[in-house]
Each structure stands twice: as structure tokens, then as C-alpha cells.
Amino acid sequence: MDLHTTIGLTAAICTTFSFLPQAIKVIKTKNTKGLSLEMYSIFTFGILLWIAYGILGSDVPIIIANVVTLIFAIVILFMKIKYK
Amino acid sequence: MDLHTTIGLTAAICTTFSFLPQAIKVIKTKNTKGLSLEMYSIFTFGILLWIAYGILGSDVPIIIANVVTLIFAIVILFMKIKYK
């Protein structure tokens, strides 16, 4: 694997899994006051579009990365709506 | 512009600018308790790698989208560190 691909994959892993500690934190503390409902609404919609983009282009890495991100984003959005 | 490109561009605009309301909220309220420091640290590092990926591949849309996201991410991370 060349440097370009390695950097891209590491970037995708970082930006995807960065939402995991936020999801864990919001589940543990139920403190959602500082979280922006607008952010997670627009972000979740954007991730759904990324998945559609991946499906249309048969781009498996884009589909997988965004499905994982979608799970974290939906958890955070759900908690924000439930405990706002 | 075909449907595939239109969906991809809309997706990029949504996931990039979704961080704007979060940045505005944290500047206004200074309430960062619910925000995960781990998330914004890993996320900011990931965005820097996306910019490196874009530069190595001479991919201007990836560079632009991630430079914009980086600005929002750094603002949120700075506020989280300052007001934790």
C-alpha cells in the first residue's frame, strides 16, 4: 500500500471513529446541553447522502466508512433529542 | 452535473458545514461539558490527514472541504480546552 492510500485510510479511520468517544460520553452522562441539534441533524443527513453517493458509484470503502459513522451519529442525535 | 456528482457535492457541503452551528453554539454558550475532547482531538488529526491526502493526490475539492472543516474543528477544540 503506498503512502497516499495509507494516509487516506488513516484519515478515514480517524474521522469515522472520532465519533465513538462522543457517543460513549453522551450515553454515559446524558449531558447533551452543549451538543448542537442542528449539527447532528445536518451531519446525519450528509452521511446518508455519502452512503447514497457510495452506492451509486459502487465505492465500498465510502459505503463502509459512512455506515459506521451513521451508527455513531444516529446514537448521538437520538440522545440529543431524548435528553435536550 | 450528473446525479452522482450532485449527491456527492451536497453530502460534502452538509458534513462540512454541519460543524458551523456547533462552533457558533460553543462560542455563544461556552458550555463544552457535553463535548468529547477525545472526539475533537482525533477528528482534527483526521482532518489534517485528509488535507495531506488531498495535497498528495492534487485533489482540490478534498483540500477545500477539509480546510473549511478544519477551521470549525479547531474552534470547537480550542473552546473545549479553554472551557473544560
Backbone of each chain as nested JSON, in Angstrom:
{
  "chains": [
    {"id": "A", "residues": [
      {"number": 1, "name": "MET", "atoms": {"N": [0.853, -1.193, 0.0], "CA": [0.0, 0.0, 0.0], "C": [0.891, 1.245, 0.0]}},
      {"number": 2, "name": "ASP", "atoms": {"N": [0.645, 2.185, -0.904], "CA": [1.51, 3.374, -0.982], "C": [1.149, 4.408, 0.093]}},
      {"number": 3, "name": "LEU", "atoms": {"N": [1.995, 5.432, 0.196], "CA": [1.823, 6.448, 1.247], "C": [0.475, 7.151, 1.129]}},
      {"number": 4, "name": "HIS", "atoms": {"N": [0.082, 7.477, -0.111], "CA": [-1.164, 8.196, -0.356], "C": [-2.363, 7.419, 0.2]}},
      {"number": 5, "name": "THR", "atoms": {"N": [-2.417, 6.121, -0.149], "CA": [-3.517, 5.278, 0.312], "C": [-3.488, 5.101, 1.826]}},
      {"number": 6, "name": "THR", "atoms": {"N": [-2.269, 4.937, 2.377], "CA": [-2.129, 4.756, 3.827], "C": [-2.651, 5.988, 4.572]}},
      {"number": 7, "name": "ILE", "atoms": {"N": [-2.283, 7.173, 4.081], "CA": [-2.742, 8.412, 4.719], "C": [-4.262, 8.52, 4.603]}},
      {"number": 8, "name": "GLY", "atoms": {"N": [-4.801, 8.199, 3.453], "CA": [-6.253, 8.279, 3.242], "C": [-7.016, 7.33, 4.156]}},
      {"number": 9, "name": "LEU", "atoms": {"N": [-6.51, 6.108, 4.284], "CA": [-7.174, 5.123, 5.147], "C": [-7.104, 5.547, 6.615]}},
      {"number": 10, "name": "THR", "atoms": {"N": [-5.916, 6.053, 7.03], "CA": [-5.767, 6.51, 8.423], "C": [-6.692, 7.695, 8.685]}},
      {"number": 11, "name": "ALA", "atoms": {"N": [-6.79, 8.595, 7.708], "CA": [-7.689, 9.746, 7.827], "C": [-9.132, 9.265, 7.998]}},
      {"number": 12, "name": "ALA", "atoms": {"N": [-9.546, 8.296, 7.18], "CA": [-10.923, 7.786, 7.236], "C": [-11.206, 7.126, 8.581]}},
      {"number": 13, "name": "ILE", "atoms": {"N": [-10.225, 6.36, 9.081], "CA": [-10.404, 5.692, 10.384], "C": [-10.546, 6.743, 11.49]}},
      {"number": 14, "name": "CYS", "atoms": {"N": [-9.692, 7.784, 11.449], "CA": [-9.747, 8.845, 12.481], "C": [-11.077, 9.585, 12.459]}},
      {"number": 15, "name": "THR", "atoms": {"N": [-11.488, 10.069, 11.283], "CA": [-12.709, 10.891, 11.248], "C": [-13.957, 10.039, 11.512]}},
      {"number": 16, "name": "THR", "atoms": {"N": [-13.901, 8.745, 11.154], "CA": [-15.047, 7.866, 11.425], "C": [-15.15, 7.547, 12.91]}},
      {"number": 17, "name": "PHE", "atoms": {"N": [-14.038, 7.053, 13.489], "CA": [-14.098, 6.568, 14.869], "C": [-13.982, 7.684, 15.906]}},
      {"number": 18, "name": "SER", "atoms": {"N": [-13.705, 8.926, 15.47], "CA": [-13.691, 10.038, 16.42], "C": [-15.061, 10.205, 17.08]}},
      {"number": 19, "name": "PHE", "atoms": {"N": [-16.131, 9.778, 16.375], "CA": [-17.477, 9.957, 16.936], "C": [-17.799, 8.93, 18.018]}},
      {"number": 20, "name": "LEU", "atoms": {"N": [-16.979, 7.853, 18.115], "CA": [-17.23, 6.82, 19.122], "C": [-17.11, 7.367, 20.547]}},
      {"number": 21, "name": "PRO", "atoms": {"N": [-15.988, 8.073, 20.925], "CA": [-15.931, 8.595, 22.294], "C": [-17.056, 9.591, 22.601]}},
      {"number": 22, "name": "GLN", "atoms": {"N": [-17.506, 10.34, 21.576], "CA": [-18.629, 11.269, 21.803], "C": [-19.917, 10.482, 22.08]}},
      {"number": 23, "name": "ALA", "atoms": {"N": [-20.136, 9.405, 21.332], "CA": [-21.332, 8.573, 21.535], "C": [-21.307, 7.931, 22.922]}},
      {"number": 24, "name": "ILE", "atoms": {"N": [-20.13, 7.411, 23.316], "CA": [-19.997, 6.784, 24.642], "C": [-20.252, 7.817, 25.738]}},
      {"number": 25, "name": "LYS", "atoms": {"N": [-19.659, 9.006, 25.558], "CA": [-19.807, 10.076, 26.564], "C": [-21.265, 10.467, 26.763]}},
      {"number": 26, "name": "VAL", "atoms": {"N": [-21.991, 10.62, 25.667], "CA": [-23.377, 11.082, 25.756], "C": [-24.269, 9.975, 26.334]}},
      {"number": 27, "name": "ILE", "atoms": {"N": [-23.932, 8.71, 26.085], "CA": [-24.698, 7.599, 26.669], "C": [-24.45, 7.55, 28.178]}},
      {"number": 28, "name": "LYS", "atoms": {"N": [-23.185, 7.722, 28.574], "CA": [-22.82, 7.646, 29.997], "C": [-23.377, 8.815, 30.805]}},
      {"number": 29, "name": "THR", "atoms": {"N": [-23.212, 10.038, 30.274], "CA": [-23.53, 11.231, 31.07], "C": [-24.934, 11.77, 30.816]}},
      {"number": 30, "name": "LYS", "atoms": {"N": [-25.509, 11.453, 29.669], "CA": [-26.793, 12.01, 29.223], "C": [-26.772, 13.548, 29.196]}},
      {"number": 31, "name": "ASN", "atoms": {"N": [-25.55, 14.117, 29.247], "CA": [-25.398, 15.568, 29.154], "C": [-25.27, 15.954, 27.676]}},
      {"number": 32, "name": "THR", "atoms": {"N": [-26.348, 16.513, 27.135], "CA": [-26.355, 16.851, 25.708], "C": [-26.485, 18.358, 25.498]}},
      {"number": 33, "name": "LYS", "atoms": {"N": [-26.442, 19.104, 26.622], "CA": [-26.709, 20.539, 26.535], "C": [-25.767, 21.259, 25.568]}},
      {"number": 34, "name": "GLY", "atoms": {"N": [-24.478, 20.897, 25.606], "CA": [-23.501, 21.579, 24.764], "C": [-23.53, 21.136, 23.31]}},
      {"number": 35, "name": "LEU", "atoms": {"N": [-24.228, 20.013, 23.034], "CA": [-24.254, 19.496, 21.662], "C": [-25.265, 20.26, 20.811]}},
      {"number": 36, "name": "SER", "atoms": {"N": [-24.904, 20.508, 19.568], "CA": [-25.786, 21.241, 18.656], "C": [-26.709, 20.272, 17.911]}},
      {"number": 37, "name": "LEU", "atoms": {"N": [-28.027, 20.456, 18.123], "CA": [-29.017, 19.628, 17.412], "C": [-28.903, 19.849, 15.912]}},
      {"number": 38, "name": "GLU", "atoms": {"N": [-28.661, 21.11, 15.518], "CA": [-28.514, 21.434, 14.091], "C": [-27.322, 20.653, 13.505]}},
      {"number": 39, "name": "MET", "atoms": {"N": [-26.21, 20.651, 14.241], "CA": [-25.04, 19.941, 13.729], "C": [-25.366, 18.486, 13.445]}},
      {"number": 40, "name": "TYR", "atoms": {"N": [-25.927, 17.782, 14.439], "CA": [-26.122, 16.344, 14.259], "C": [-27.25, 16.029, 13.276]}},
      {"number": 41, "name": "SER", "atoms": {"N": [-28.216, 16.953, 13.114], "CA": [-29.266, 16.747, 12.102], "C": [-28.662, 16.867, 10.699]}},
      {"number": 42, "name": "ILE", "atoms": {"N": [-27.93, 17.945, 10.459], "CA": [-27.336, 18.174, 9.132], "C": [-26.275, 17.108, 8.847]}},
      {"number": 43, "name": "PHE", "atoms": {"N": [-25.486, 16.778, 9.878], "CA": [-24.414, 15.806, 9.705], "C": [-24.978, 14.431, 9.331]}},
      {"number": 44, "name": "THR", "atoms": {"N": [-26.02, 13.995, 10.05], "CA": [-26.623, 12.68, 9.773], "C": [-27.197, 12.638, 8.357]}},
      {"number": 45, "name": "PHE", "atoms": {"N": [-27.864, 13.721, 7.958], "CA": [-28.39, 13.816, 6.591], "C": [-27.246, 13.736, 5.572]}},
      {"number": 46, "name": "GLY", "atoms": {"N": [-26.15, 14.442, 5.856], "CA": [-24.988, 14.417, 4.965], "C": [-24.388, 13.018, 4.847]}},
      {"number": 47, "name": "ILE", "atoms": {"N": [-24.327, 12.301, 5.962], "CA": [-23.776, 10.936, 5.952], "C": [-24.67, 10.009, 5.124]}},
      {"number": 48, "name": "LEU", "atoms": {"N": [-25.993, 10.196, 5.229], "CA": [-26.922, 9.411, 4.392], "C": [-26.643, 9.678, 2.906]}},
      {"number": 49, "name": "LEU", "atoms": {"N": [-26.382, 10.94, 2.569], "CA": [-26.052, 11.289, 1.18], "C": [-24.723, 10.662, 0.752]}},
      {"number": 50, "name": "TRP", "atoms": {"N": [-23.737, 10.621, 1.674], "CA": [-22.451, 9.972, 1.357], "C": [-22.66, 8.494, 1.055]}},
      {"number": 51, "name": "ILE", "atoms": {"N": [-23.569, 7.856, 1.806], "CA": [-23.853, 6.428, 1.564], "C": [-24.506, 6.263, 0.189]}},
      {"number": 52, "name": "ALA", "atoms": {"N": [-25.453, 7.155, -0.137], "CA": [-26.086, 7.116, -1.466], "C": [-25.033, 7.306, -2.561]}},
      {"number": 53, "name": "TYR", "atoms": {"N": [-24.105, 8.253, -2.307], "CA": [-23.005, 8.523, -3.253], "C": [-22.151, 7.278, -3.443]}},
      {"number": 54, "name": "GLY", "atoms": {"N": [-21.839, 6.593, -2.35], "CA": [-21.047, 5.368, -2.407], "C": [-21.771, 4.258, -3.157]}},
      {"number": 55, "name": "ILE", "atoms": {"N": [-23.066, 4.126, -2.901], "CA": [-23.853, 3.085, -3.57], "C": [-23.916, 3.358, -5.077]}},
      {"number": 56, "name": "LEU", "atoms": {"N": [-24.198, 4.624, -5.441], "CA": [-24.287, 4.985, -6.866], "C": [-22.962, 4.748, -7.593]}},
      {"number": 57, "name": "GLY", "atoms": {"N": [-21.839, 4.962, -6.872], "CA": [-20.53, 4.814, -7.507], "C": [-19.891, 3.463, -7.225]}},
      {"number": 58, "name": "SER", "atoms": {"N": [-20.646, 2.558, -6.58], "CA": [-20.136, 1.225, -6.186], "C": [-18.802, 1.348, -5.446]}},
      {"number": 59, "name": "ASP", "atoms": {"N": [-18.729, 2.333, -4.543], "CA": [-17.494, 2.606, -3.805], "C": [-17.619, 2.025, -2.391]}},
      {"number": 60, "name": "VAL", "atoms": {"N": [-17.13, 0.799, -2.23], "CA": [-17.317, 0.069, -0.969], "C": [-16.679, 0.772, 0.238]}},
      {"number": 61, "name": "PRO", "atoms": {"N": [-15.409, 1.287, 0.155], "CA": [-14.842, 1.973, 1.327], "C": [-15.695, 3.159, 1.787]}},
      {"number": 62, "name": "ILE", "atoms": {"N": [-16.234, 3.921, 0.834], "CA": [-17.093, 5.072, 1.21], "C": [-18.364, 4.574, 1.896]}},
      {"number": 63, "name": "ILE", "atoms": {"N": [-18.935, 3.496, 1.386], "CA": [-20.156, 2.959, 1.997], "C": [-19.868, 2.493, 3.429]}},
      {"number": 64, "name": "ILE", "atoms": {"N": [-18.807, 1.686, 3.599], "CA": [-18.495, 1.119, 4.924], "C": [-18.186, 2.229, 5.94]}},
      {"number": 65, "name": "ALA", "atoms": {"N": [-17.289, 3.156, 5.568], "CA": [-16.905, 4.232, 6.494], "C": [-18.128, 5.04, 6.934]}},
      {"number": 66, "name": "ASN", "atoms": {"N": [-19.033, 5.311, 5.973], "CA": [-20.163, 6.161, 6.303], "C": [-21.268, 5.42, 7.036]}},
      {"number": 67, "name": "VAL", "atoms": {"N": [-21.389, 4.109, 6.817], "CA": [-22.372, 3.33, 7.59], "C": [-21.936, 3.299, 9.065]}},
      {"number": 68, "name": "VAL", "atoms": {"N": [-20.626, 3.127, 9.302], "CA": [-20.114, 3.13, 10.684], "C": [-20.363, 4.502, 11.321]}},
      {"number": 69, "name": "THR", "atoms": {"N": [-20.003, 5.572, 10.58], "CA": [-20.226, 6.932, 11.099], "C": [-21.707, 7.174, 11.367]}},
      {"number": 70, "name": "LEU", "atoms": {"N": [-22.57, 6.65, 10.471], "CA": [-24.022, 6.843, 10.622], "C": [-24.519, 6.272, 11.944]}},
      {"number": 71, "name": "ILE", "atoms": {"N": [-23.993, 5.1, 12.325], "CA": [-24.418, 4.471, 13.588], "C": [-24.1, 5.404, 14.765]}},
      {"number": 72, "name": "PHE", "atoms": {"N": [-22.859, 5.922, 14.806], "CA": [-22.474, 6.828, 15.895], "C": [-23.318, 8.107, 15.853]}},
      {"number": 73, "name": "ALA", "atoms": {"N": [-23.513, 8.655, 14.66], "CA": [-24.245, 9.926, 14.523], "C": [-25.702, 9.762, 14.97]}},
      {"number": 74, "name": "ILE", "atoms": {"N": [-26.314, 8.619, 14.62], "CA": [-27.71, 8.389, 15.0], "C": [-27.828, 8.239, 16.523]}},
      {"number": 75, "name": "VAL", "atoms": {"N": [-26.865, 7.547, 17.14], "CA": [-26.879, 7.398, 18.607], "C": [-26.818, 8.782, 19.262]}},
      {"number": 76, "name": "ILE", "atoms": {"N": [-25.88, 9.632, 18.801], "CA": [-25.708, 10.97, 19.393], "C": [-26.967, 11.813, 19.147]}},
      {"number": 77, "name": "LEU", "atoms": {"N": [-27.492, 11.771, 17.927], "CA": [-28.699, 12.542, 17.586], "C": [-29.893, 12.088, 18.417]}},
      {"number": 78, "name": "PHE", "atoms": {"N": [-30.049, 10.771, 18.566], "CA": [-31.148, 10.207, 19.363], "C": [-31.057, 10.687, 20.813]}},
      {"number": 79, "name": "MET", "atoms": {"N": [-29.839, 10.637, 21.389], "CA": [-29.648, 11.064, 22.782], "C": [-29.911, 12.569, 22.921]}},
      {"number": 80, "name": "LYS", "atoms": {"N": [-29.493, 13.339, 21.914], "CA": [-29.708, 14.798, 21.959], "C": [-31.208, 15.111, 21.951]}},
      {"number": 81, "name": "ILE", "atoms": {"N": [-31.975, 14.392, 21.135], "CA": [-33.423, 14.624, 21.055], "C": [-34.102, 14.162, 22.346]}},
      {"number": 82, "name": "LYS", "atoms": {"N": [-33.661, 13.035, 22.877], "CA": [-34.267, 12.464, 24.084], "C": [-33.95, 13.283, 25.335]}},
      {"number": 83, "name": "TYR", "atoms": {"N": [-32.724, 13.784, 25.453], "CA": [-32.283, 14.471, 26.688], "C": [-31.954, 15.942, 26.458]}},
      {"number": 84, "name": "LYS", "atoms": {"N": [-32.739, 16.62, 25.616], "CA": [-32.377, 18.023, 25.361], "C": [-32.912, 18.964, 26.453]}}
    ]},
    {"id": "B", "residues": [
      {"number": 1, "name": "MET", "atoms": {"N": [-24.028, 18.683, -14.586], "CA": [-23.525, 17.841, -13.481], "C": [-24.477, 16.671, -13.276]}},
      {"number": 2, "name": "ASP", "atoms": {"N": [-23.946, 15.453, -13.227], "CA": [-24.824, 14.285, -13.091], "C": [-25.279, 14.091, -11.647]}},
      {"number": 3, "name": "LEU", "atoms": {"N": [-26.216, 13.154, -11.463], "CA": [-26.817, 12.912, -10.14], "C": [-25.758, 12.5, -9.111]}},
      {"number": 4, "name": "HIS", "atoms": {"N": [-24.844, 11.639, -9.551], "CA": [-23.796, 11.13, -8.653], "C": [-22.969, 12.277, -8.072]}},
      {"number": 5, "name": "THR", "atoms": {"N": [-22.5, 13.17, -8.964], "CA": [-21.691, 14.317, -8.536], "C": [-22.502, 15.265, -7.658]}},
      {"number": 6, "name": "THR", "atoms": {"N": [-23.772, 15.503, -8.049], "CA": [-24.635, 16.403, -7.27], "C": [-24.821, 15.874, -5.845]}},
      {"number": 7, "name": "ILE", "atoms": {"N": [-25.075, 14.563, -5.718], "CA": [-25.249, 13.963, -4.381], "C": [-23.948, 14.062, -3.585]}},
      {"number": 8, "name": "GLY", "atoms": {"N": [-22.817, 13.808, -4.223], "CA": [-21.523, 13.89, -3.54], "C": [-21.216, 15.296, -3.049]}},
      {"number": 9, "name": "LEU", "atoms": {"N": [-21.49, 16.289, -3.895], "CA": [-21.243, 17.681, -3.508], "C": [-22.156, 18.106, -2.359]}},
      {"number": 10, "name": "THR", "atoms": {"N": [-23.442, 17.716, -2.446], "CA": [-24.394, 18.056, -1.38], "C": [-23.97, 17.383, -0.073]}},
      {"number": 11, "name": "ALA", "atoms": {"N": [-23.522, 16.13, -0.176], "CA": [-23.037, 15.402, 1.002], "C": [-21.856, 16.14, 1.635]}},
      {"number": 12, "name": "ALA", "atoms": {"N": [-20.907, 16.568, 0.798], "CA": [-19.711, 17.266, 1.291], "C": [-20.084, 18.588, 1.965]}},
      {"number": 13, "name": "ILE", "atoms": {"N": [-21.028, 19.322, 1.35], "CA": [-21.463, 20.6, 1.935], "C": [-22.12, 20.353, 3.299]}},
      {"number": 14, "name": "CYS", "atoms": {"N": [-22.98, 19.33, 3.378], "CA": [-23.672, 19.027, 4.642], "C": [-22.692, 18.631, 5.752]}},
      {"number": 15, "name": "THR", "atoms": {"N": [-21.803, 17.667, 5.461], "CA": [-20.922, 17.185, 6.532], "C": [-19.876, 18.246, 6.908]}},
      {"number": 16, "name": "THR", "atoms": {"N": [-19.499, 19.105, 5.957], "CA": [-18.55, 20.174, 6.27], "C": [-19.21, 21.26, 7.119]}},
      {"number": 17, "name": "PHE", "atoms": {"N": [-20.348, 21.779, 6.63], "CA": [-20.956, 22.935, 7.302], "C": [-21.797, 22.564, 8.522]}},
      {"number": 18, "name": "SER", "atoms": {"N": [-21.998, 21.256, 8.762], "CA": [-22.721, 20.844, 9.969], "C": [-21.97, 21.287, 11.228]}},
      {"number": 19, "name": "PHE", "atoms": {"N": [-20.65, 21.455, 11.115], "CA": [-19.861, 21.858, 12.284], "C": [-19.989, 23.357, 12.591]}},
      {"number": 20, "name": "LEU", "atoms": {"N": [-20.528, 24.113, 11.647], "CA": [-20.678, 25.564, 11.882], "C": [-21.636, 25.87, 13.045]}},
      {"number": 21, "name": "PRO", "atoms": {"N": [-22.881, 25.293, 13.063], "CA": [-23.753, 25.58, 14.219], "C": [-23.158, 25.117, 15.551]}},
      {"number": 22, "name": "GLN", "atoms": {"N": [-22.362, 24.038, 15.533], "CA": [-21.714, 23.599, 16.784], "C": [-20.656, 24.605, 17.218]}},
      {"number": 23, "name": "ALA", "atoms": {"N": [-19.893, 25.13, 16.263], "CA": [-18.874, 26.133, 16.588], "C": [-19.533, 27.405, 17.132]}},
      {"number": 24, "name": "ILE", "atoms": {"N": [-20.621, 27.846, 16.479], "CA": [-21.33, 29.05, 16.929], "C": [-21.894, 28.831, 18.336]}},
      {"number": 25, "name": "LYS", "atoms": {"N": [-22.491, 27.653, 18.551], "CA": [-23.095, 27.353, 19.86], "C": [-22.058, 27.39, 20.985]}},
      {"number": 26, "name": "VAL", "atoms": {"N": [-20.894, 26.803, 20.719], "CA": [-19.881, 26.725, 21.77], "C": [-19.249, 28.099, 22.04]}},
      {"number": 27, "name": "ILE", "atoms": {"N": [-19.184, 28.933, 21.011], "CA": [-18.667, 30.301, 21.204], "C": [-19.664, 31.112, 22.035]}},
      {"number": 28, "name": "LYS", "atoms": {"N": [-20.968, 30.962, 21.708], "CA": [-22.012, 31.729, 22.404], "C": [-22.184, 31.286, 23.852]}},
      {"number": 29, "name": "THR", "atoms": {"N": [-22.271, 29.968, 24.076], "CA": [-22.64, 29.468, 25.408], "C": [-21.426, 29.131, 26.28]}},
      {"number": 30, "name": "LYS", "atoms": {"N": [-20.288, 28.881, 25.66], "CA": [-19.092, 28.4, 26.36], "C": [-19.364, 27.129, 27.15]}},
      {"number": 31, "name": "ASN", "atoms": {"N": [-20.475, 26.453, 26.859], "CA": [-20.814, 25.187, 27.51], "C": [-20.2, 24.041, 26.692]}},
      {"number": 32, "name": "THR", "atoms": {"N": [-19.106, 23.493, 27.204], "CA": [-18.41, 22.443, 26.455], "C": [-18.449, 21.11, 27.2]}},
      {"number": 33, "name": "LYS", "atoms": {"N": [-19.211, 21.076, 28.311], "CA": [-19.191, 19.892, 29.177], "C": [-19.591, 18.62, 28.429]}},
      {"number": 34, "name": "GLY", "atoms": {"N": [-20.599, 18.731, 27.564], "CA": [-21.085, 17.553, 26.849], "C": [-20.204, 17.134, 25.684]}},
      {"number": 35, "name": "LEU", "atoms": {"N": [-19.292, 18.03, 25.289], "CA": [-18.452, 17.717, 24.129], "C": [-17.285, 16.815, 24.529]}},
      {"number": 36, "name": "SER", "atoms": {"N": [-16.959, 15.873, 23.667], "CA": [-15.864, 14.945, 23.933], "C": [-14.54, 15.503, 23.41]}},
      {"number": 37, "name": "LEU", "atoms": {"N": [-13.589, 15.685, 24.353], "CA": [-12.251, 16.157, 23.97], "C": [-11.57, 15.146, 23.046]}},
      {"number": 38, "name": "GLU", "atoms": {"N": [-11.791, 13.848, 23.348], "CA": [-11.211, 12.783, 22.513], "C": [-11.745, 12.903, 21.085]}},
      {"number": 39, "name": "MET", "atoms": {"N": [-13.066, 13.105, 20.965], "CA": [-13.639, 13.212, 19.618], "C": [-12.963, 14.322, 18.816]}},
      {"number": 40, "name": "TYR", "atoms": {"N": [-12.907, 15.533, 19.387], "CA": [-12.388, 16.658, 18.598], "C": [-10.871, 16.591, 18.397]}},
      {"number": 41, "name": "SER", "atoms": {"N": [-10.149, 15.909, 19.319], "CA": [-8.719, 15.713, 19.101], "C": [-8.487, 14.757, 17.928]}},
      {"number": 42, "name": "ILE", "atoms": {"N": [-9.157, 13.597, 17.962], "CA": [-8.975, 12.587, 16.904], "C": [-9.511, 13.128, 15.576]}},
      {"number": 43, "name": "PHE", "atoms": {"N": [-10.664, 13.812, 15.647], "CA": [-11.288, 14.346, 14.437], "C": [-10.373, 15.378, 13.757]}},
      {"number": 44, "name": "THR", "atoms": {"N": [-9.816, 16.308, 14.548], "CA": [-8.941, 17.348, 13.987], "C": [-7.701, 16.727, 13.344]}},
      {"number": 45, "name": "PHE", "atoms": {"N": [-7.133, 15.709, 14.023], "CA": [-5.975, 14.999, 13.469], "C": [-6.364, 14.319, 12.146]}},
      {"number": 46, "name": "GLY", "atoms": {"N": [-7.561, 13.701, 12.128], "CA": [-8.042, 13.04, 10.913], "C": [-8.227, 14.015, 9.754]}},
      {"number": 47, "name": "ILE", "atoms": {"N": [-8.735, 15.203, 10.074], "CA": [-8.948, 16.219, 9.029], "C": [-7.603, 16.697, 8.466]}},
      {"number": 48, "name": "LEU", "atoms": {"N": [-6.596, 16.832, 9.345], "CA": [-5.255, 17.195, 8.873], "C": [-4.734, 16.129, 7.904]}},
      {"number": 49, "name": "LEU", "atoms": {"N": [-4.995, 14.846, 8.223], "CA": [-4.569, 13.763, 7.334], "C": [-5.338, 13.822, 6.009]}},
      {"number": 50, "name": "TRP", "atoms": {"N": [-6.658, 14.166, 6.051], "CA": [-7.428, 14.314, 4.812], "C": [-6.839, 15.416, 3.931]}},
      {"number": 51, "name": "ILE", "atoms": {"N": [-6.364, 16.502, 4.562], "CA": [-5.753, 17.596, 3.796], "C": [-4.447, 17.104, 3.148]}},
      {"number": 52, "name": "ALA", "atoms": {"N": [-3.642, 16.342, 3.914], "CA": [-2.407, 15.768, 3.368], "C": [-2.734, 14.831, 2.201]}},
      {"number": 53, "name": "TYR", "atoms": {"N": [-3.8, 14.038, 2.377], "CA": [-4.248, 13.116, 1.324], "C": [-4.632, 13.891, 0.064]}},
      {"number": 54, "name": "GLY", "atoms": {"N": [-5.363, 14.981, 0.253], "CA": [-5.786, 15.815, -0.871], "C": [-4.604, 16.469, -1.574]}},
      {"number": 55, "name": "ILE", "atoms": {"N": [-3.606, 16.935, -0.783], "CA": [-2.424, 17.582, -1.359], "C": [-1.613, 16.56, -2.167]}},
      {"number": 56, "name": "LEU", "atoms": {"N": [-1.399, 15.363, -1.579], "CA": [-0.63, 14.305, -2.268], "C": [-1.29, 13.88, -3.565]}},
      {"number": 57, "name": "GLY", "atoms": {"N": [-2.655, 13.889, -3.582], "CA": [-3.377, 13.448, -4.774], "C": [-3.819, 14.6, -5.665]}},
      {"number": 58, "name": "SER", "atoms": {"N": [-3.375, 15.825, -5.335], "CA": [-3.771, 17.048, -6.064], "C": [-5.293, 17.114, -6.239]}},
      {"number": 59, "name": "ASP", "atoms": {"N": [-6.01, 16.768, -5.139], "CA": [-7.476, 16.724, -5.188], "C": [-8.042, 17.979, -4.504]}},
      {"number": 60, "name": "VAL", "atoms": {"N": [-8.293, 19.007, -5.323], "CA": [-8.683, 20.321, -4.792], "C": [-9.986, 20.275, -3.974]}},
      {"number": 61, "name": "PRO", "atoms": {"N": [-11.06, 19.589, -4.436], "CA": [-12.279, 19.557, -3.613], "C": [-12.035, 18.976, -2.219]}},
      {"number": 62, "name": "ILE", "atoms": {"N": [-11.215, 17.92, -2.121], "CA": [-10.918, 17.329, -0.801], "C": [-10.154, 18.335, 0.055]}},
      {"number": 63, "name": "ILE", "atoms": {"N": [-9.2, 19.049, -0.552], "CA": [-8.426, 20.047, 0.204], "C": [-9.358, 21.143, 0.73]}},
      {"number": 64, "name": "ILE", "atoms": {"N": [-10.181, 21.705, -0.156], "CA": [-11.057, 22.829, 0.238], "C": [-12.03, 22.403, 1.336]}},
      {"number": 65, "name": "ALA", "atoms": {"N": [-12.745, 21.274, 1.107], "CA": [-13.75, 20.831, 2.083], "C": [-13.11, 20.621, 3.454]}},
      {"number": 66, "name": "ASN", "atoms": {"N": [-11.898, 20.035, 3.464], "CA": [-11.286, 19.719, 4.747], "C": [-10.629, 20.922, 5.407]}},
      {"number": 67, "name": "VAL", "atoms": {"N": [-10.183, 21.904, 4.627], "CA": [-9.657, 23.131, 5.238], "C": [-10.793, 23.877, 5.947]}},
      {"number": 68, "name": "VAL", "atoms": {"N": [-11.977, 23.915, 5.307], "CA": [-13.141, 24.564, 5.938], "C": [-13.512, 23.82, 7.226]}},
      {"number": 69, "name": "THR", "atoms": {"N": [-13.601, 22.478, 7.123], "CA": [-13.937, 21.679, 8.317], "C": [-12.898, 21.88, 9.414]}},
      {"number": 70, "name": "LEU", "atoms": {"N": [-11.618, 21.982, 9.018], "CA": [-10.535, 22.161, 9.992], "C": [-10.727, 23.434, 10.815]}},
      {"number": 71, "name": "ILE", "atoms": {"N": [-11.148, 24.503, 10.143], "CA": [-11.364, 25.774, 10.852], "C": [-12.414, 25.588, 11.957]}},
      {"number": 72, "name": "PHE", "atoms": {"N": [-13.563, 24.97, 11.591], "CA": [-14.628, 24.746, 12.582], "C": [-14.127, 23.827, 13.702]}},
      {"number": 73, "name": "ALA", "atoms": {"N": [-13.43, 22.749, 13.321], "CA": [-12.963, 21.758, 14.305], "C": [-11.978, 22.384, 15.288]}},
      {"number": 74, "name": "ILE", "atoms": {"N": [-11.087, 23.247, 14.781], "CA": [-10.094, 23.886, 15.653], "C": [-10.77, 24.855, 16.628]}},
      {"number": 75, "name": "VAL", "atoms": {"N": [-11.785, 25.582, 16.135], "CA": [-12.53, 26.496, 17.014], "C": [-13.161, 25.706, 18.16]}},
      {"number": 76, "name": "ILE", "atoms": {"N": [-13.843, 24.59, 17.822], "CA": [-14.533, 23.781, 18.835], "C": [-13.513, 23.174, 19.807]}},
      {"number": 77, "name": "LEU", "atoms": {"N": [-12.421, 22.651, 19.27], "CA": [-11.382, 22.03, 20.105], "C": [-10.75, 23.065, 21.037]}},
      {"number": 78, "name": "PHE", "atoms": {"N": [-10.48, 24.259, 20.514], "CA": [-9.9, 25.342, 21.314], "C": [-10.83, 25.714, 22.469]}},
      {"number": 79, "name": "MET", "atoms": {"N": [-12.134, 25.842, 22.162], "CA": [-13.109, 26.215, 23.196], "C": [-13.234, 25.097, 24.237]}},
      {"number": 80, "name": "LYS", "atoms": {"N": [-13.183, 23.85, 23.773], "CA": [-13.275, 22.712, 24.691], "C": [-12.088, 22.705, 25.658]}},
      {"number": 81, "name": "ILE", "atoms": {"N": [-10.89, 22.996, 25.143], "CA": [-9.699, 23.002, 26.0], "C": [-9.737, 24.205, 26.957]}},
      {"number": 82, "name": "LYS", "atoms": {"N": [-10.207, 25.349, 26.436], "CA": [-10.244, 26.571, 27.257], "C": [-11.32, 26.51, 28.351]}},
      {"number": 83, "name": "TYR", "atoms": {"N": [-12.48, 25.943, 28.017], "CA": [-13.612, 25.966, 28.968], "C": [-14.024, 24.572, 29.437]}},
      {"number": 84, "name": "LYS", "atoms": {"N": [-13.043, 23.7, 29.662], "CA": [-13.451, 22.336, 30.064], "C": [-13.749, 22.26, 31.561]}}
    ]}
  ]
}
